[in-house]
C-alpha cells in the first residue's frame, strides 16, 4: 500500500518514469487524496509533467481546498483575485479568504492585514496619494510611507524562501553565471504566490502611477547584503513590443548603511526609508527608451537592504503567457 503517493510520484519523476508518476497521482486524486489533488493542481498550473490548463487547475484547487488543504485554499484565493483561468473577482477571493481564515492562521493573518487597509470593492485603494517630484531629467517622484512597516514585512516574507543569487546566461556556454551588474539575491512573487495583501499593494502601486494593475509585472524582491549592489543600468528593454514604461521602487526596510538609489544623469541620490516609494518613467513622450534614466543601487556597506520593484508595461498582458502576450 502506498502511504505517501506524492513522495512516490516524486521518486518516479526522478527516475524518469513520468507516465507512471502522473498515473499514480491521478489515481489517488480520483480516490480523494487531498495531497494528490493538490499536487495534480500544481502540476496543471505549471504545465509539467502534464499539460497546462489553468481553468482545470482552478477546479482541482477548489476540490483540494474543500478537502481541507490550506495551501490549496491560498493558491485558489490568489488566482481568483488576479484573474488566472477566469475573470478577476476580488469580492469572491475575499470571501474565500474569510472562509479560510476560520481554520488557517496564515489566512487569518492575511485578513487582519487587509482589514487595516482602506480598500474599494475591487481591492483598489479607497484613498488617493500624491507623489512629490524630487528630481528632473529624469523626473523622479517620491511618496513617503506608501507602504506600512507591516506591509513591507509581508512582502519580504512572501519572497524570502525563493531568494536566489542574480544570474545571467553566459552567451558562450548558455549556463547561468553570476550577474555582473546586479549582485543581490532576488525573487519574483508570481501569480500563485500573490496573496490578497500583495495584490492590494500592487493595486496601490497602479493607482499612484496612473496605470491598470494588469500592466504590472510580478512584484520583484531584492535583498542586498554588505558589498552587494546594482551597477548603473536602465530598466527599459530593447526589442520588446510591450515596453517597461515605468518603474516603482519601494524600500522595505531601513537601518542599514549605503544602498542608496543613485540617478547618474542628475546626480540624485535617494536614501531608503521603510515604506517609501520612488517612481520614474523609462521612456520619452514618443515611447523611445530614455537613457537619462540610468540609475544604480549603491553598495550596501553594513546590514541588509530589502527592495521591492514593480516594472509597469505599456499595456496589459497575460501573466501566464508573458508580457508580450495580450491579457
C-alpha positions as CSV (number, residue, x, y, z in Angstrom):
1,X,0.0,0.0,0.0
2,X,1.3,3.5,-0.9
3,X,1.1,5.7,2.2
4,X,2.5,8.8,0.5
5,X,1.6,8.9,-3.2
6,X,3.2,12.4,-3.6
7,X,6.6,11.2,-2.4
8,X,6.3,8.1,-4.5
9,X,5.4,10.2,-7.6
10,X,8.4,12.4,-6.9
11,X,10.7,9.4,-6.9
12,X,9.2,8.2,-10.1
13,X,9.8,11.5,-11.7
14,X,13.4,11.5,-10.6
15,X,13.8,8.1,-12.2
16,X,12.4,9.4,-15.4
17,X,9.1,7.4,-15.2
18,X,6.9,10.4,-15.9
19,X,3.9,8.4,-17.1
20,X,3.9,6.2,-14.0
21,X,4.1,9.3,-11.8
22,X,1.2,11.0,-13.5
23,X,-0.9,7.8,-13.4
24,X,-0.2,7.4,-9.7
25,X,-1.2,10.9,-8.8
26,X,-4.3,10.8,-11.0
27,X,-5.4,7.5,-9.4
28,X,-5.1,8.8,-5.9
29,X,-6.7,12.1,-6.8
30,X,-9.7,10.2,-8.1
31,X,-9.8,8.3,-4.8
32,X,-10.0,11.6,-2.8
33,X,-6.4,12.0,-1.6
34,X,-6.2,15.7,-0.8
35,X,-2.4,15.7,-1.3
36,X,-2.7,14.1,-4.7
37,X,-5.4,16.5,-5.8
38,X,-3.3,19.5,-4.7
39,X,-0.2,18.1,-6.5
40,X,-2.2,17.5,-9.6
41,X,-3.5,21.1,-9.4
42,X,0.0,22.5,-9.1
43,X,1.3,20.3,-12.0
44,X,-1.6,21.5,-14.1
45,X,-0.7,25.1,-13.3
46,X,3.0,24.6,-14.0
47,X,2.4,22.7,-17.3
48,X,4.8,19.9,-16.2
49,X,4.6,17.0,-16.2
50,X,1.1,17.4,-17.5
51,X,-0.3,20.0,-20.0
52,X,-1.0,23.4,-18.5
53,X,-4.7,24.2,-18.2
54,X,-5.4,27.0,-15.7
55,X,-9.2,26.6,-15.6
56,X,-8.8,22.9,-14.8
57,X,-6.2,23.7,-12.2
58,X,-8.7,26.1,-10.6
59,X,-11.3,23.3,-10.3
60,X,-8.7,21.0,-8.7
61,X,-7.7,23.7,-6.2
62,X,-11.3,24.1,-5.3
63,X,-11.6,20.4,-4.7
64,X,-8.4,20.3,-2.6
65,X,-9.5,23.3,-0.6
66,X,-12.8,21.6,0.0
67,X,-11.0,18.5,1.2
68,X,-9.1,20.6,3.8
69,X,-5.9,21.8,2.1
70,X,-5.0,25.3,3.5
71,X,-2.2,25.6,0.8
72,X,-4.7,24.9,-2.0
73,X,-7.1,27.5,-0.5
74,X,-4.4,30.2,-0.5
75,X,-3.4,29.5,-4.1
76,X,-7.1,29.5,-5.2
77,X,-7.6,32.8,-3.5
78,X,-4.6,34.3,-5.3
79,X,-5.7,33.1,-8.7
80,X,-9.3,34.2,-8.1
81,X,-8.2,37.8,-7.5
82,X,-5.6,38.1,-10.2
83,X,-7.8,36.6,-12.9
84,X,-5.9,33.4,-13.7
85,X,-8.2,30.9,-15.5
86,X,-11.3,33.2,-15.1
87,X,-12.1,36.9,-14.9
88,X,-10.6,38.5,-11.8
89,X,-13.1,38.5,-8.9
90,X,-11.8,40.4,-5.8
91,X,-15.1,40.0,-3.9
92,X,-15.2,36.2,-4.3
93,X,-11.4,36.0,-3.4
94,X,-12.1,38.0,-0.3
95,X,-15.0,35.7,0.6
96,X,-12.7,32.6,0.1
97,X,-10.1,34.2,2.4
98,X,-12.6,34.9,5.1
99,X,-13.7,31.3,5.0
100,X,-10.1,30.0,5.0
101,X,-9.3,32.3,7.9
102,X,-11.7,30.4,10.1
103,X,-9.3,27.5,10.4
104,X,-5.9,28.7,9.0
105,X,-3.7,31.0,10.9
106,X,-1.9,32.2,7.8
107,X,-5.1,33.2,6.1
108,X,-6.3,34.9,9.3
109,X,-3.1,37.0,9.3
110,X,-3.7,38.0,5.7
111,X,-7.3,39.0,6.6
112,X,-6.1,41.1,9.6
113,X,-3.6,43.0,7.4
114,X,-6.2,43.6,4.7
115,X,-8.7,44.8,7.3
116,X,-6.2,47.6,8.2
117,X,-6.3,48.9,4.6
118,X,-8.8,51.3,3.1
119,X,-9.9,49.4,0.0
120,X,-12.6,49.8,-2.6
121,X,-14.8,46.8,-3.6
122,X,-12.3,45.7,-6.3
123,X,-9.2,45.8,-4.0
124,X,-8.0,49.2,-5.2
125,X,-7.1,51.9,-2.6
126,X,-10.0,53.9,-1.5
127,X,-7.9,57.0,-0.9
128,X,-5.6,58.8,-3.3
129,X,-2.0,59.6,-2.7
130,X,0.1,62.3,-4.4
131,X,3.7,62.0,-5.3
132,X,6.3,64.8,-4.9
133,X,8.8,65.5,-7.7
134,X,12.3,65.3,-6.2
135,X,14.4,65.2,-9.4
136,X,14.4,66.4,-13.0
137,X,15.9,64.8,-16.1
138,X,14.9,62.2,-15.3
139,X,11.8,63.1,-13.4
140,X,11.7,61.2,-10.2
141,X,8.7,61.2,-7.9
142,X,8.7,60.3,-4.3
143,X,6.0,59.1,-1.9
144,X,6.8,58.9,1.8
145,X,5.5,55.8,3.6
146,X,3.4,54.5,0.8
147,X,3.6,51.0,2.5
148,X,3.4,50.4,6.2
149,X,6.1,48.5,8.0
150,X,3.8,45.6,8.4
151,X,3.0,45.6,4.6
152,X,6.7,45.7,3.8
153,X,7.4,42.8,6.1
154,X,4.6,40.8,4.4
155,X,6.3,41.3,1.0
156,X,9.7,40.2,2.3
157,X,8.2,37.1,4.0
158,X,6.4,36.1,0.7
159,X,9.7,36.2,-1.2
160,X,12.2,35.0,1.5
161,X,12.1,31.3,0.7
162,X,12.5,31.9,-3.0
163,X,15.6,34.2,-3.0
164,X,18.3,33.2,-5.4
165,X,21.6,34.9,-6.4
166,X,21.1,37.0,-9.6
167,X,22.3,35.2,-12.7
168,X,22.5,35.8,-16.4
169,X,23.0,33.3,-19.3
170,X,26.6,33.0,-20.5
171,X,26.5,33.7,-24.2
172,X,29.2,31.2,-25.0
173,X,28.1,28.2,-22.8
174,X,24.4,29.0,-22.2
175,X,25.0,28.3,-18.5
176,X,23.7,30.6,-15.8
177,X,26.6,32.6,-14.3
178,X,26.8,35.4,-11.7
179,X,25.2,38.6,-12.9
180,X,28.0,41.2,-13.4
181,X,25.6,44.1,-13.0
182,X,23.3,43.0,-10.2
183,X,25.0,41.1,-7.3
184,X,22.0,40.9,-5.0
185,X,19.7,37.9,-4.3
186,X,16.2,38.1,-5.9
187,X,12.8,36.5,-6.1
188,X,9.6,37.1,-8.0
189,X,6.2,36.9,-6.3
190,X,4.3,35.1,-9.2
191,X,0.6,34.6,-9.6
192,X,0.3,31.6,-7.3
193,X,2.1,33.4,-4.6
194,X,0.2,36.7,-4.8
195,X,-1.6,36.9,-1.5
196,X,-4.5,39.3,-1.4
197,X,-2.2,41.6,0.6
198,X,0.3,41.6,-2.2
199,X,-2.4,42.2,-4.8
200,X,-3.9,45.1,-2.8
201,X,-0.4,46.6,-2.7
202,X,0.1,46.1,-6.4
203,X,-3.2,47.9,-7.0
204,X,-2.0,50.7,-4.8
205,X,1.1,50.9,-7.0
206,X,-1.1,51.0,-10.1
207,X,-3.1,53.9,-8.6
208,X,-0.1,56.0,-7.7
209,X,1.3,55.5,-11.2
210,X,-1.9,56.1,-13.1
211,X,-1.9,52.6,-14.6
212,X,-4.0,49.5,-14.6
213,X,-2.8,46.8,-12.2
214,X,-2.8,44.3,-15.1
215,X,0.1,46.3,-16.7
216,X,2.5,45.4,-13.8
217,X,5.0,42.6,-13.9
218,X,5.0,40.3,-10.9
219,X,6.5,42.1,-7.9
220,X,10.2,41.5,-7.7
221,X,12.0,41.5,-4.4
222,X,15.8,42.1,-4.0
223,X,18.0,41.6,-1.0
224,X,21.4,43.3,-0.8
225,X,24.0,42.1,1.7
226,X,27.2,44.0,2.5
227,X,29.1,44.6,-0.7
228,X,26.2,43.8,-3.0
229,X,24.9,46.4,-5.4
230,X,23.1,47.0,-8.7
231,X,25.5,48.8,-11.0
232,X,24.3,51.6,-13.3
233,X,21.6,50.3,-15.7
234,X,18.3,51.3,-17.3
235,X,15.1,49.3,-16.8
236,X,13.6,49.6,-20.3
237,X,14.2,46.6,-22.6
238,X,15.4,46.6,-26.2
239,X,13.4,44.8,-28.8
240,X,10.1,44.4,-26.9
241,X,6.6,45.1,-28.1
242,X,5.3,45.9,-24.6
243,X,7.9,48.2,-23.1
244,X,8.6,48.8,-19.4
245,X,7.3,52.3,-19.4
246,X,7.5,53.0,-15.7
247,X,9.3,51.7,-12.6
248,X,8.3,51.8,-9.0
249,X,10.7,51.1,-6.2
250,X,9.6,50.5,-2.6
251,X,12.1,50.3,0.2
252,X,11.1,47.5,2.5
253,X,13.4,48.3,5.4
254,X,15.9,50.8,6.8
255,X,18.7,50.7,9.4
256,X,21.4,49.6,7.0
257,X,24.3,51.7,5.7
258,X,24.8,52.5,2.0
259,X,22.4,51.2,-0.6
260,X,21.1,54.5,-1.8
261,X,19.4,54.7,-5.3
262,X,21.6,56.9,-7.4
263,X,20.5,58.5,-10.7
264,X,23.6,59.1,-12.8
265,X,22.4,61.9,-15.1
266,X,21.2,64.4,-12.4
267,X,23.3,63.0,-9.5
268,X,20.1,62.5,-7.5
269,X,20.7,60.2,-4.5
270,X,17.7,58.7,-2.7
271,X,18.2,57.4,0.8
272,X,16.0,54.4,1.6
273,X,13.4,54.7,4.3
274,X,11.0,51.9,5.1
275,X,7.8,52.1,3.1
276,X,8.9,55.0,0.9
277,X,8.5,54.7,-2.9
278,X,10.0,56.4,-5.9
279,X,8.5,56.4,-9.4
280,X,10.2,57.2,-12.7
281,X,9.4,56.8,-16.4
282,X,11.8,54.7,-18.6
283,X,10.7,56.1,-21.9
284,X,10.3,59.5,-23.5
285,X,7.0,61.0,-24.7
286,X,7.4,59.3,-28.1
287,X,7.9,55.9,-26.5
288,X,11.6,55.6,-27.1
289,X,14.0,54.5,-24.4
290,X,15.2,57.4,-22.2
291,X,18.9,56.9,-21.5
292,X,18.7,59.6,-18.8
293,X,17.0,57.1,-16.5
294,X,20.3,55.2,-15.9
295,X,20.4,54.5,-12.2
296,X,22.2,52.3,-9.7
297,X,21.7,50.7,-6.3
298,X,24.8,51.7,-4.5
299,X,26.7,49.0,-2.5
300,X,25.4,48.2,1.0
301,X,28.2,48.7,3.5
302,X,26.6,47.4,6.6
303,X,23.4,45.5,7.3
304,X,20.9,44.2,4.8
305,X,18.7,46.1,2.3
306,X,15.4,44.8,1.1
307,X,13.7,46.4,-2.0
308,X,10.5,45.7,-4.0
309,X,10.4,46.6,-7.7
310,X,7.3,46.8,-9.9
311,X,8.0,47.2,-13.6
312,X,5.0,48.5,-15.4
313,X,4.4,47.7,-19.1
314,X,2.8,49.8,-21.8
315,X,-0.3,47.6,-21.9
316,X,-1.9,44.7,-20.0
317,X,-0.6,41.2,-20.6
318,X,-1.2,37.6,-19.7
319,X,0.7,36.6,-16.5
320,X,0.8,33.0,-17.8
321,X,2.0,33.7,-21.4
322,X,4.3,36.6,-20.7
323,X,4.3,40.4,-21.1
324,X,4.5,40.2,-24.9
325,X,1.0,38.5,-24.9
326,X,-2.3,40.2,-24.6
327,X,-4.3,39.8,-21.5
